[in-house]
Amino acid sequence: MKFQFVLSIPFTAVVLLAQPALQKTARPGLSPTTRALLNRITPQDLEGDLSFLASDALAGRFTPSPGLDAAAEFIASRFRAAGLEPAGDDAYFQTAHMVDRRLPKLASDLKLQLGMQPIDIPASEVQVYASTEAQNFDRLQAIVFHAPDTEALKGMDVAGKAVLCEQADFMKLPQDQMRAEYHKLVAFGHAVRSAGAVLELIATPSSLPAPHSRLLSADQAAKHDTPILIVSNATLLQAVKTATAAEVTVDIPAPEDKQVVGRNVVAVLRGSDPKLKDTYVLITAHYDHIGTVETAAGMTMPVKNPGPDKIYNGANDDGSGTVSVLEIARAFAKLTPHPKRSIAFMTFFGEERGEIGSEYFADHPIWPVNKIVADLNLEQVGRTDATDGKQVNTASLTGYDYSDITHFVEKAGALTGIKVYKNAQASDPYFTQSDNAPLAEKGIPAETLCVAFDYPDYHGLGDEWQKIDYQNMARVDRMVALALLNMANDPQPPAWNAQNPKTAPFREAQKH
């Protein structure tokens, strides 16, 4: 249903006649083979795929859901039709055994002892943000320490104790700042757990949206974790700050665990060079979204719900990235000869629930991590109506100054008519907020390419496939394909920028 041309004359000629905009790929410096590769990427193919992937029939592709399963099967069918090699443990699927943990509510009040003064905080003002295993914490009792941030925590002995931090009112923050604050909160939680604390308390002036459930790998679910409670009580933080001694007592009921399966979808174009074919360049995107009004209400991040529509279709976030991976994969499948390195085309599940699928792949890599030379991740490449102005024939990257991936994209942009620029407000803050992050933490040079970092329907019910600029998305995808081709053919793989101190943890990870 996707091929709309009658092939009575050569395919490339038809495309160039039917779509003059595609002639922009025929620039000096591109071989006929490369031009043919890029011209196989068409707006019609992208629209055809996305009009299904972001349709109401898939009910917003929540992780886990029947709609997400249908999306996975659709993606696999496209890889299969292209003749690409499956690379999962189950044909095109990398299966991840997960636990969907439904979090409990407190059955009794949280009790604080501040010196000689007892304070009862109503259970209605306390939310369980994280719990561990299928067990109760009956009368969990611990001394409370206040730690304002991760840096302060480094100098404290909190093993066997409770840690209290404060969090600004999420509901009053701009969307981009809200996401940044959430990731800081997650990093603080990791530090609390590593320090051996038995409880984390988050004090916030108003109710902080907490998940109804959390999605964990089977390995994570089996590990002992530090329970986290969100307390929306105005007096708690000040009381603990001023008290000479504080102690907390709380009963946390057991969560309910449900076994589910997540699936990353992955295909490979095998490299042609005897020495480089066992190294891999990845192009990735996440194919999940936040589902319906009902499922979105149970997520950590607040979402917009402006009208009667009940389905968050997620056309731009990240249906656009997913269908771009499919279209680029189809174009490469017909390329002869193949690039020197192998190219892996992968779509991840569970990004919206905390980069779950990419984290699973990073922890369970299909190929040795030191054989994966780069990941170019695609997010929100379809909408051009960005809140900071129209974005036509432009693209940006997170971690713009972090690795050589940027140079490959810049050069490809110069040859395909796309302006590649650094978004100073978004480049570094957004680096940890997509599926490139778990791979970067393993030392793999990984960046995310984006057209509109923010747009009117971000995480909104109006993010529909009809609002995508398919002509522009096709042009951006041709640039991505060219950058991918050059990375796969270059004997020198992309490297982290050693001059940028922010890349130090990624460079260190690469050594191991």
VODRENLUM-673146 format. One record per residue (C-alpha): x, y, z; residue number from 1; residue in one letter. Coordinates in nm, 4 decimals. Each point is the difference from the previous one (the first is absolute). Layout:
N
          x          y          z     n   res
          X          Y          Z   NUM     a
...
! end
This chain:
512
          x          y          z     n   res
     0.0000     0.0000     0.0000     1     m
     0.2999     0.2247     0.0366     2     k
     0.1505     0.0089    -0.3479     3     f
    -0.1897     0.2572    -0.2008     4     q
     0.2027     0.0033    -0.3225     5     f
    -0.0452    -0.2118    -0.3137     6     v
     0.3497    -0.1222    -0.0862     7     l
    -0.0300     0.0270    -0.3778     8     s
     0.3168     0.2107    -0.0059     9     i
     0.3022    -0.0112     0.2364    10     p
    -0.0981     0.0633     0.3639    11     f
     0.2417     0.2890     0.0562    12     t
    -0.1242     0.1805    -0.3087    13     a
    -0.3607    -0.0323     0.1140    14     v
     0.0830     0.1382     0.3426    15     v
     0.1868     0.2970    -0.1435    16     l
    -0.2802     0.0759    -0.2427    17     l
    -0.2758    -0.0421     0.2568    18     a
     0.1706     0.1855     0.2853    19     q
     0.2285     0.2885    -0.1011    20     p
     0.0956     0.0522     0.3659    21     a
     0.1980    -0.3224    -0.0109    22     l
     0.2413     0.1528    -0.2483    23     q
     0.1638     0.1701     0.2966    24     k
     0.1768    -0.3290     0.0701    25     t
     0.1761     0.0120    -0.3382    26     a
     0.2719     0.2352     0.1183    27     r
     0.3669    -0.0046    -0.0974    28     p
     0.1959    -0.2527     0.2033    29     g
    -0.2682    -0.2707    -0.0065    30     l
     0.0521    -0.3040    -0.2187    31     s
    -0.2862    -0.1366    -0.2119    32     p
    -0.0288    -0.2961     0.2396    33     t
    -0.0306     0.2331     0.2986    34     t
    -0.2540     0.2205    -0.1779    35     r
    -0.2067    -0.3074    -0.0786    36     a
     0.0148    -0.1053     0.3659    37     l
    -0.1237     0.3376     0.1195    38     l
    -0.2688     0.0292    -0.2684    39     n
    -0.1595    -0.3210     0.1238    40     r
    -0.1097     0.1908     0.3132    41     i
    -0.3377     0.1533    -0.0813    42     t
    -0.2652     0.2032     0.1838    43     p
    -0.2700    -0.2431    -0.1193    44     q
     0.1660    -0.2985     0.1661    45     d
     0.0436     0.1916     0.3240    46     l
    -0.3612     0.1167     0.0025    47     e
    -0.1287    -0.3476    -0.0819    48     g
     0.1836    -0.1591     0.2922    49     d
    -0.0712     0.2752     0.2506    50     l
    -0.3706     0.0213    -0.0801    51     s
    -0.0250    -0.3568     0.1320    52     f
     0.2553     0.0146     0.2819    53     l
    -0.1598     0.3145     0.1467    54     a
    -0.3591    -0.1054    -0.0667    55     s
    -0.2639    -0.0478     0.2686    56     d
     0.0110    -0.3733    -0.0752    57     a
     0.3274    -0.0240     0.1978    58     l
    -0.1428     0.1968     0.2939    59     a
     0.3119     0.2056     0.0664    60     g
     0.2521    -0.2903     0.0154    61     r
     0.0308    -0.0082     0.3784    62     f
     0.2589    -0.2360     0.1512    63     t
    -0.1334    -0.2680     0.0436    64     p
    -0.3189    -0.0199    -0.2087    65     s
    -0.1523    -0.1815    -0.2966    66     p
     0.0535     0.3187    -0.2016    67     g
     0.3732    -0.0107     0.0678    68     l
     0.0093    -0.3678    -0.0975    69     d
    -0.1720     0.0846    -0.3276    70     a
     0.2549     0.2741    -0.0636    71     a
     0.2869    -0.2437     0.0612    72     a
    -0.1478    -0.2499    -0.2458    73     e
    -0.0480     0.2779    -0.2562    74     f
     0.3634     0.1110     0.0308    75     i
     0.1233    -0.3591    -0.0286    76     a
    -0.2151    -0.0507    -0.3102    77     s
     0.1633     0.3015    -0.1637    78     r
     0.3494    -0.1313     0.0776    79     f
    -0.1040    -0.3412    -0.1333    80     r
    -0.1422     0.1478    -0.3212    81     a
     0.3240     0.1895    -0.0578    82     a
     0.1975    -0.3242     0.0256    83     g
     0.2083     0.1145     0.2950    84     l
     0.1630    -0.2528     0.2304    85     e
    -0.1727    -0.0579     0.3349    86     p
     0.2251     0.0600     0.3007    87     a
    -0.2113    -0.0796     0.3053    88     g
    -0.0312    -0.3113     0.2105    89     d
    -0.3455    -0.0511    -0.1540    90     d
     0.0401     0.0931    -0.3671    91     a
    -0.0203     0.3825    -0.0077    92     y
    -0.0820     0.0289     0.3699    93     f
     0.2343     0.0397     0.2937    94     q
    -0.2295    -0.1204     0.2757    95     t
     0.0250     0.1518     0.3457    96     a
    -0.1730    -0.1698     0.2919    97     h
    -0.1359     0.2830     0.2115    98     m
    -0.1940     0.0584     0.3185    99     v
    -0.2777     0.2576     0.0015   100     d
    -0.0080     0.0959     0.3675   101     r
    -0.3222     0.1614     0.1231   102     r
     0.0937     0.2222     0.2915   103     l
    -0.1931    -0.0124     0.3275   104     p
    -0.1610     0.2760     0.2045   105     k
     0.0820     0.0510     0.3652   106     l
    -0.2581    -0.1564     0.2277   107     a
     0.0978     0.2174     0.2996   108     s
     0.1547     0.3389     0.0701   109     d
     0.3720     0.0704    -0.0265   110     l
     0.1381     0.0850     0.3453   111     k
     0.2848     0.2404     0.0701   112     l
     0.1732     0.0506     0.3325   113     q
     0.1787     0.3359     0.0159   114     l
     0.1823    -0.0068     0.3310   115     g
    -0.2859    -0.0258     0.2488   116     m
    -0.2625     0.1170    -0.2491   117     q
    -0.2034    -0.2616    -0.1934   118     p
    -0.1510     0.0919    -0.3373   119     i
    -0.2473    -0.2135    -0.1913   120     d
    -0.0167     0.0556    -0.3760   121     i
    -0.3261    -0.1316    -0.1471   122     p
     0.0340    -0.2949    -0.2374   123     a
    -0.1958     0.2040    -0.2566   124     s
     0.2974     0.2384    -0.0224   125     e
     0.2509    -0.2791    -0.0683   126     v
     0.0483    -0.1825    -0.3308   127     q
     0.2144    -0.3091    -0.0523   128     v
     0.2283     0.0834    -0.2900   129     y
     0.2113    -0.3171     0.0107   130     a
    -0.0164    -0.3203     0.1941   131     s
     0.1922    -0.3235    -0.0038   132     t
    -0.0806    -0.3646    -0.0566   133     e
    -0.3358    -0.1468     0.0998   134     a
     0.0407     0.0778     0.3679   135     q
    -0.1271     0.2230     0.2775   136     n
     0.2092     0.2474     0.1945   137     f
    -0.1711    -0.0316     0.3368   138     d
     0.1010     0.2722     0.2440   139     r
     0.2991     0.1180    -0.2010   140     l
     0.1780     0.2275     0.2466   141     q
     0.3044     0.2173    -0.0730   142     a
     0.1816     0.3199     0.0921   143     i
    -0.0596     0.2706    -0.2629   144     v
     0.2756     0.2054    -0.1636   145     f
    -0.0650     0.2971    -0.2277   146     h
     0.2067     0.0056    -0.3225   147     a
    -0.0768     0.2885    -0.2376   148     p
     0.1685    -0.1586    -0.3026   149     d
     0.2213    -0.2827    -0.1260   150     t
     0.3178     0.1927     0.0749   151     e
    -0.0933     0.0496     0.3662   152     a
    -0.0830    -0.3681     0.0292   153     l
     0.3591    -0.0958    -0.0838   154     k
     0.1252     0.1227     0.3350   155     g
    -0.2667    -0.1695     0.2121   156     m
    -0.0200    -0.3419     0.1619   157     d
    -0.3597    -0.1002    -0.0656   158     v
     0.0340    -0.3792     0.0026   159     a
    -0.3003    -0.1445     0.1834   160     g
    -0.1622     0.3447     0.0248   161     k
    -0.2667     0.2016    -0.1826   162     a
     0.0877     0.2879    -0.2339   163     v
    -0.2278     0.3004    -0.0512   164     l
     0.0308     0.2261    -0.3050   165     c
    -0.2209     0.2803    -0.1263   166     e
    -0.1565     0.0363    -0.3427   167     q
    -0.1487     0.3095    -0.1620   168     a
    -0.3633    -0.0011    -0.1074   169     d
     0.0103    -0.1961    -0.3250   170     f
    -0.3357     0.1350    -0.1137   171     m
     0.1313     0.3571    -0.0062   172     k
     0.3094    -0.0781    -0.2089   173     l
     0.0269     0.0377    -0.3806   174     p
    -0.0119    -0.3350    -0.1833   175     q
     0.3733    -0.0103    -0.0847   176     d
     0.1018     0.1018     0.3528   177     q
    -0.2415    -0.2542     0.1431   178     m
     0.1763    -0.2781    -0.1896   179     r
     0.3434     0.1217     0.1101   180     a
    -0.1096     0.0126     0.3640   181     e
    -0.1417    -0.3497    -0.0257   182     y
     0.3308    -0.1381    -0.1278   183     h
     0.1855     0.1726     0.2842   184     k
    -0.2395    -0.1674     0.2396   185     l
     0.0698    -0.3400    -0.1557   186     v
     0.3772     0.0560     0.0281   187     a
    -0.0418     0.0959     0.3667   188     f
    -0.1959    -0.3206     0.0598   189     g
     0.2809    -0.2069    -0.1496   190     h
     0.2474     0.1724     0.2335   191     a
    -0.2230    -0.0631     0.3045   192     v
    -0.0259    -0.3679    -0.0852   193     r
     0.3754    -0.0303    -0.0585   194     s
     0.0646     0.1602     0.3394   195     a
    -0.1975    -0.2750     0.1763   196     g
    -0.2942     0.2063     0.1258   197     a
    -0.3124    -0.1957     0.0958   198     v
    -0.2516     0.2696    -0.0973   199     l
    -0.0171     0.3116    -0.2182   200     e
    -0.2490     0.2766     0.0784   201     l
    -0.0776     0.2661    -0.2604   202     i
    -0.1621     0.3102     0.1460   203     a
    -0.1976     0.2098    -0.2470   204     t
    -0.2338     0.2967     0.0584   205     p
    -0.2798    -0.1563    -0.2044   206     s
    -0.0886    -0.3450    -0.1218   207     s
     0.2742    -0.1325    -0.2288   208     l
    -0.1345    -0.2271    -0.2739   209     p
     0.1081    -0.3516     0.0903   210     a
    -0.0357    -0.3119    -0.2120   211     p
    -0.2716    -0.2535     0.0684   212     h
     0.2556    -0.2610    -0.1021   213     s
     0.3630    -0.0343    -0.1012   214     r
     0.1427    -0.2180    -0.2737   215     l
     0.3121    -0.1927     0.0988   216     l
     0.2093    -0.2712    -0.1574   217     s
    -0.0284    -0.3358     0.1739   218     a
     0.3530     0.0510     0.1342   219     d
    -0.0831     0.3440     0.1385   220     q
    -0.3227    -0.1208     0.1575   221     a
     0.1840    -0.2740     0.1872   222     a
     0.2525     0.2425     0.1494   223     k
    -0.0479     0.1702     0.3328   224     h
    -0.0851     0.3640    -0.0657   225     d
    -0.0402     0.3033     0.2202   226     t
    -0.3666     0.0946     0.0515   227     p
    -0.0824     0.3571    -0.1015   228     i
    -0.2854     0.2021     0.1463   229     l
    -0.1235     0.3344    -0.1338   230     i
    -0.1339     0.2161     0.2819   231     v
    -0.2073     0.3057    -0.0920   232     s
    -0.0018     0.1547     0.3470   233     n
     0.1034     0.3623     0.0431   234     a
     0.1426    -0.0418     0.3517   235     t
     0.2110    -0.3114    -0.0562   236     l
     0.3070     0.1519    -0.1630   237     l
     0.0314     0.2963     0.2357   238     q
    -0.0538    -0.2217     0.3014   239     a
     0.2778    -0.2420    -0.0958   240     v
     0.2365     0.2839    -0.0937   241     k
    -0.0343     0.1669     0.3401   242     t
    -0.0211    -0.3097     0.2210   243     a
     0.3119    -0.1218     0.1792   244     t
    -0.1222    -0.3560    -0.0420   245     a
    -0.2687    -0.1534    -0.2165   246     a
    -0.1311    -0.3529    -0.0318   247     e
    -0.2601    -0.1442    -0.2355   248     v
    -0.2271    -0.3019     0.0399   249     t
    -0.2128    -0.1309    -0.2842   250     v
    -0.1773    -0.3149    -0.1186   251     d
     0.0271    -0.0557    -0.3763   252     i
    -0.2259    -0.2733    -0.1419   253     p
     0.1295    -0.2421    -0.2596   254     a
    -0.0377     0.0901    -0.3679   255     p
    -0.1755    -0.2182    -0.2560   256     e
     0.2264    -0.1456    -0.2697   257     d
    -0.1156    -0.1052    -0.3467   258     k
     0.2285    -0.1839    -0.2428   259     q
     0.0093     0.1624    -0.3462   260     v
     0.2225    -0.0132    -0.3087   261     v
     0.1540     0.2958    -0.1798   262     g
     0.1450    -0.0238    -0.3491   263     r
     0.2673     0.2021    -0.1719   264     n
    -0.0254    -0.0483    -0.3777   265     v
     0.3315    -0.0318    -0.1828   266     v
     0.1296    -0.0810    -0.3477   267     a
     0.3473     0.0079    -0.1521   268     v
     0.1514     0.0855    -0.3349   269     l
     0.3182    -0.2060     0.0030   270     r
     0.3204     0.1901    -0.0802   271     g
     0.2114    -0.0776    -0.3021   272     s
     0.3524     0.0573     0.1293   273     d
     0.1694    -0.3122     0.1442   274     p
     0.1644     0.2034     0.2782   275     k
    -0.2866     0.2370     0.0820   276     l
    -0.3139    -0.2091    -0.0532   277     k
    -0.0005    -0.1121     0.3630   278     d
    -0.0245     0.3601     0.1192   279     t
    -0.3363     0.1751     0.0134   280     y
    -0.1498     0.3427    -0.0519   281     v
    -0.3457     0.0284     0.1573   282     l
    -0.2927     0.2126    -0.1081   283     i
    -0.2727    -0.0061     0.2629   284     t
    -0.3323     0.1457     0.1147   285     a
    -0.2648    -0.0938     0.2553   286     h
    -0.3329    -0.1299    -0.1239   287     y
    -0.2029     0.0301     0.3206   288     d
    -0.2024     0.2960     0.1254   289     h
    -0.2138     0.0755     0.3057   290     i
    -0.3207    -0.1753    -0.1052   291     g
    -0.3376     0.1339     0.1052   292     t
    -0.1240     0.2505     0.2549   293     v
    -0.0320    -0.2885     0.2442   294     e
     0.3533    -0.1379    -0.0425   295     t
     0.1593     0.3446    -0.0189   296     a
    -0.1529     0.0894     0.3350   297     a
     0.2067    -0.2762     0.1573   298     g
     0.3325     0.1290    -0.1309   299     m
     0.2571     0.2039     0.1889   300     t
    -0.0055     0.3023    -0.2284   301     m
    -0.3076     0.2254    -0.0106   302     p
    -0.1729    -0.0020    -0.3396   303     v
    -0.2327     0.2400    -0.1749   304     k
    -0.3643    -0.0999    -0.0361   305     n
    -0.1766     0.2861    -0.1774   306     p
    -0.3076    -0.1630    -0.1529   307     g
    -0.2295    -0.2974    -0.0590   308     p
     0.2548    -0.2021    -0.2000   309     d
     0.1268    -0.2910     0.2125   310     k
     0.3005    -0.1240    -0.2009   311     i
     0.3511     0.1442     0.0046   312     y
     0.0999    -0.1049    -0.3525   313     n
     0.3626     0.1132     0.0250   314     g
     0.0467     0.0681    -0.3717   315     a
     0.3048     0.2198     0.0454   316     n
     0.1122    -0.1496     0.3321   317     d
     0.1215    -0.2348    -0.1222   318     d
    -0.1964    -0.1484    -0.2843   319     g
     0.1965     0.2332    -0.2268   320     s
     0.3325    -0.1446     0.1135   321     g
    -0.1293    -0.3553    -0.0309   322     t
    -0.1277     0.0300    -0.3572   323     v
     0.3213     0.1832    -0.0903   324     s
     0.2000    -0.3016     0.1177   325     v
    -0.2265    -0.2229    -0.2118   326     l
     0.0322     0.2156    -0.3106   327     e
     0.3772     0.0331     0.0309   328     i
     0.0246    -0.3767     0.0565   329     a
    -0.2003    -0.0680    -0.3186   330     r
     0.2245     0.2349    -0.1974   331     a
     0.3183    -0.1666     0.1256   332     f
    -0.1352    -0.3510    -0.0627   333     a
     0.0238     0.0682    -0.3758   334     k
     0.3519     0.1450     0.0169   335     l
     0.2726    -0.1832    -0.1910   336     t
     0.2666    -0.0426     0.1158   337     p
    -0.0819     0.0136     0.3697   338     h
     0.1912     0.2477     0.2186   339     p
     0.3225    -0.1227     0.1591   340     k
    -0.1394    -0.0178     0.3533   341     r
    -0.3250    -0.1683     0.0913   342     s
    -0.2969     0.2268     0.0650   343     i
    -0.2557    -0.0937     0.2658   344     a
    -0.3504     0.1464    -0.0234   345     f
    -0.1660    -0.0117     0.3407   346     m
    -0.3168     0.1276     0.1627   347     t
    -0.0318    -0.0036     0.3792   348     f
    -0.2991    -0.0578     0.2253   349     f
    -0.0622     0.1845     0.3268   350     g
     0.1837     0.3290    -0.0538   351     e
    -0.2923     0.1922     0.1454   352     e
     0.0199    -0.2080     0.3176   353     r
     0.3660     0.0783     0.0573   354     g
     0.2026    -0.1137    -0.3038   355     e
    -0.0750    -0.3601     0.0979   356     i
     0.0608    -0.1651    -0.3385   357     g
     0.3277     0.1752    -0.0762   358     s
     0.1186    -0.0642     0.3536   359     e
    -0.0812    -0.3680    -0.0434   360     y
     0.1957    -0.0104    -0.3257   361     f
     0.2940     0.1776     0.1639   362     a
     0.0013    -0.2579     0.2822   363     d
    -0.0616    -0.2939    -0.2369   364     h
     0.1766     0.1034    -0.3216   365     p
    -0.0576    -0.2142    -0.3067   366     i
     0.3593     0.0666    -0.1067   367     w
     0.3036     0.0769     0.2175   368     p
    -0.0178     0.3624     0.1114   369     v
     0.3496     0.0680    -0.1327   370     n
    -0.1233    -0.1023    -0.3459   371     k
    -0.2740     0.2653    -0.0009   372     i
     0.1747     0.3103    -0.1273   373     v
    -0.2888     0.2514     0.0010   374     a
    -0.3722     0.0537     0.0516   375     d
    -0.1952     0.2712    -0.1783   376     l
    -0.3372     0.0165     0.1747   377     n
    -0.2997     0.1765    -0.1572   378     l
    -0.2588     0.1912     0.2046   379     e
    -0.2725     0.2373    -0.1161   380     q
     0.1147     0.0433    -0.3585   381     v
    -0.3422     0.0540    -0.1593   382     g
    -0.1499     0.3226     0.1387   383     r
     0.1414     0.3326    -0.1198   384     t
    -0.2293     0.2234     0.2097   385     d
     0.2426     0.0286     0.2905   386     a
    -0.0823     0.2355     0.2852   387     t
     0.3248     0.1899    -0.0690   388     d
    -0.0856     0.0606    -0.3656   389     g
    -0.0555    -0.1888    -0.3241   390     k
     0.2636    -0.2684    -0.0598   391     q
     0.0173    -0.0767    -0.3720   392     v
     0.3172    -0.1516    -0.1483   393     n
     0.1612     0.0054     0.3436   394     t
     0.0989    -0.2569     0.2607   395     a
     0.1862    -0.0020     0.3271   396     s
     0.1701    -0.2547     0.2235   397     l
     0.0119    -0.0586     0.3725   398     t
     0.3544    -0.0021     0.1312   399     g
     0.0984     0.2041    -0.3041   400     y
     0.3608     0.0382     0.1145   401     d
     0.0262    -0.3466     0.1512   402     y
     0.1161    -0.2188    -0.2890   403     s
     0.1007    -0.0254    -0.3657   404     d
    -0.3516    -0.1099    -0.0896   405     i
    -0.0801     0.3704    -0.0287   406     t
     0.2695     0.0459    -0.2668   407     h
    -0.1435    -0.2815    -0.2124   408     f
    -0.3462     0.1541     0.0220   409     v
     0.1274     0.3504    -0.0757   410     e
     0.1786    -0.1208    -0.3133   411     k
    -0.3063    -0.1908    -0.1127   412     a
    -0.2129     0.3081     0.0611   413     g
     0.2266     0.2120    -0.2179   414     a
    -0.0474    -0.2462    -0.2887   415     l
    -0.3773    -0.0384     0.0373   416     t
    -0.1084     0.3548     0.0777   417     g
    -0.0715    -0.0415     0.3714   418     i
     0.1349     0.2540     0.2467   419     k
     0.1404    -0.1870     0.3012   420     v
     0.0346     0.2270     0.3006   421     y
     0.0514    -0.0053     0.3747   422     k
    -0.3063     0.0880     0.2052   423     n
     0.1717     0.1604     0.2986   424     a
    -0.3035    -0.0372     0.2271   425     q
    -0.0678    -0.3660    -0.0782   426     a
     0.3192    -0.1685    -0.1191   427     s
     0.1609    -0.0931     0.3318   428     d
    -0.3096    -0.0165     0.2278   429     p
    -0.1792    -0.2391    -0.2361   430     y
     0.2978    -0.2330    -0.0467   431     f
    -0.1113    -0.2264     0.2847   432     t
    -0.3689     0.0088    -0.0913   433     q
    -0.0219    -0.2478    -0.2855   434     s
     0.1171    -0.3473    -0.0980   435     d
     0.3528     0.1103    -0.0853   436     n
     0.0711     0.0418     0.3734   437     a
     0.0170    -0.3677     0.1116   438     p
     0.2344    -0.0761    -0.2907   439     l
     0.2186     0.3004     0.0776   440     a
     0.0287    -0.1222     0.3590   441     e
     0.1579    -0.3176    -0.1401   442     k
     0.2561     0.2095    -0.1880   443     g
    -0.1644    -0.0133    -0.3441   444     i
     0.0051     0.3385    -0.1802   445     p
    -0.3707     0.0744    -0.0226   446     a
    -0.1988     0.3136    -0.0767   447     e
    -0.3635     0.0775    -0.0739   448     t
    -0.1041     0.1946    -0.3082   449     l
    -0.3093     0.2190     0.0268   450     c
    -0.1846     0.2556    -0.2117   451     v
    -0.2373     0.1501     0.2597   452     a
     0.1034    -0.0396     0.3629   453     f
    -0.3354     0.1394     0.1081   454     d
    -0.3219     0.0592    -0.1919   455     y
    -0.3623     0.0831     0.0903   456     p
    -0.1205    -0.3608     0.0396   457     d
     0.3016    -0.1484     0.1767   458     y
    -0.1432    -0.2845     0.2143   459     h
    -0.3391     0.1310    -0.1013   460     g
    -0.3062    -0.1567    -0.1531   461     l
     0.0428     0.2043    -0.3177   462     g
     0.3282    -0.1575    -0.1141   463     d
    -0.1604    -0.1636    -0.3050   464     e
     0.1535    -0.1331    -0.3224   465     w
    -0.1780     0.2674    -0.2086   466     q
     0.2164     0.2720     0.1613   467     k
     0.3299    -0.1438    -0.1219   468     i
     0.1962     0.1826    -0.2718   469     d
     0.0813    -0.3086    -0.2082   470     y
     0.1922     0.1870    -0.2693   471     q
     0.2336     0.1457     0.2601   472     n
     0.0286    -0.3306     0.1864   473     m
     0.1057    -0.1746    -0.3202   474     a
     0.2717     0.2612    -0.0574   475     r
     0.1275    -0.0382     0.3573   476     v
    -0.0057    -0.3794    -0.0340   477     d
     0.2103     0.0177    -0.3157   478     r
     0.2576     0.1966     0.1946   479     m
    -0.0119    -0.2601     0.2781   480     v
     0.0457    -0.2802    -0.2521   481     a
     0.3044     0.1728    -0.1494   482     l
     0.1556     0.0525     0.3441   483     a
    -0.0693    -0.3637     0.0804   484     l
     0.1590    -0.1150    -0.3265   485     l
     0.3124     0.2056     0.0651   486     n
     0.0360    -0.1263     0.3570   487     m
    -0.0359    -0.3568    -0.1233   488     a
     0.2648     0.0494    -0.2706   489     n
     0.2539     0.2026     0.1956   490     d
     0.2905    -0.2119     0.1334   491     p
     0.0210     0.2444     0.2923   492     q
    -0.3055    -0.0424     0.2261   493     p
    -0.1618     0.2958     0.1787   494     p
     0.1709     0.0939     0.3251   495     a
    -0.0935     0.1924     0.3124   496     w
     0.1289     0.3567     0.0153   497     n
     0.2800    -0.0185     0.2571   498     a
     0.0109     0.3817     0.0182   499     q
    -0.3490     0.0127     0.1477   500     n
     0.0078    -0.0820     0.3734   501     p
    -0.3661    -0.1088    -0.0117   502     k
     0.1025    -0.3081    -0.1981   503     t
     0.2373    -0.1262     0.2721   504     a
    -0.2363    -0.2675     0.1410   505     p
    -0.0754    -0.1314    -0.3480   506     f
     0.3666    -0.0127    -0.0956   507     r
     0.0750    -0.1809     0.3242   508     e
    -0.2771    -0.2519    -0.0671   509     a
     0.1426    -0.0648    -0.3445   510     q
     0.3225    -0.1257     0.1562   511     k
    -0.1755    -0.2885     0.1743   512     h
! end
